[in-house]
Amino acid sequence: MKFQIEDVTVYFPYDNIYPEQYSYMVELKRALDAKGHALLEMPTGTGKTIALLSLITSYALSKPSNPIKLLYCTRTVHEMEKTLAELRLLHQYQLRHLGPAARILALGLSSRKNLCINPAVVSAENRDSVDAGCRKLTASWVRALAVENPNIPTCQFFENYEKAASEAVLPPGVYTLQDLRAFGRDKGWCPYFLARHMVQFANVVVYSYQYLLDPKVAGIISKEMQRESVVVFDEAHNIDNVCIEALSVSVRRQTLEGATRNLSKMAQEINR
């Protein structure tokens, strides 16, 4: 269905809308007009995700001269995939009504564990092991050595992505993590590094809280994002826990004891 909220034509992919959804959209539009902040709450199961996506994408379509980037932050990969599935349904509806003018690029970004397609790496048992396995094959110094010694293993998917250079792009569309992996296998490109590159050009990016809240991660992934972005934190009551986790350091007693022994040895050498 289509309806107006002031000067914005809202494209909503269902035949009926709850009163709560309409009120949610009205308040959200006021926040966008004011370029301010909003804290919005809806009852569980009343369709807040599709209401939010419908209003923000419709708002962006109504202002083609002032492109808006949507950064949608979720807590889990499951929530990320659900959001992208809703967005795909909405995007198909907008394409039916507006044609090519409604085309966008939307994608999810997650860890190597969820995007890697190299069997030798992704088979590792946990995320840290996958990250380490990837770096062993893609680090610049490893690749430099591999030029001299072909027996040194590298990642063919990453090498193909690097060789493609400016041709390594995603066509317009909505891409879930599964879609990115399938696209990577089809092209022979690494979907993780492709997604990291394409977030700069995407209209909608769906990713984890950490990509904005954790300084270590945000400094790598989100620093190139345009300032005129709409940022949404889904299930925002989890933000405090995510911030505490991101800015906390866990140190094992074994590590502290080892550091103490090393300091004692250094002190003995200095005092000789």
Sequence and secondary structure as in RCSB ss.txt:
>XXXX:A:sequence
MKFQIEDVTVYFPYDNIYPEQYSYMVELKRALDAKGHALLEMPTGTGKTIALLSLITSYALSKPSNPIKLLYCTR
TVHEMEKTLAELRLLHQYQLRHLGPAARILALGLSSRKNLCINPAVVSAENRDSVDAGCRKLTASWVRALAVENP
NIPTCQFFENYEKAASEAVLPPGVYTLQDLRAFGRDKGWCPYFLARHMVQFANVVVYSYQYLLDPKVAGIISKEM
QRESVVVFDEAHNIDNVCIEALSVSVRRQTLEGATRNLSKMAQEINR
>XXXX:A:secstr
 EEEETTEEEE SSS   HHHHHHHHHHHHHHHHT        TTS HHHHHHHHHHHHHHT TTS  EEEEEES
SHHHHHHHHHHHHHHHHHHHHHHGGGG  EEEEE  HHHH   HHHHTSSSHHHHHHHHHHHH HHHHHHHHH T
TS   HHHHHHHHHGGG    SEEE HHHHHHHHHHHT  HHHHHHHHTTT SEEEEETHHHH HHHHHHHTTTS
 SSEEEEETTGGGHHHHHHHHT     HHHHHHHHHHHHHHHHHHT 
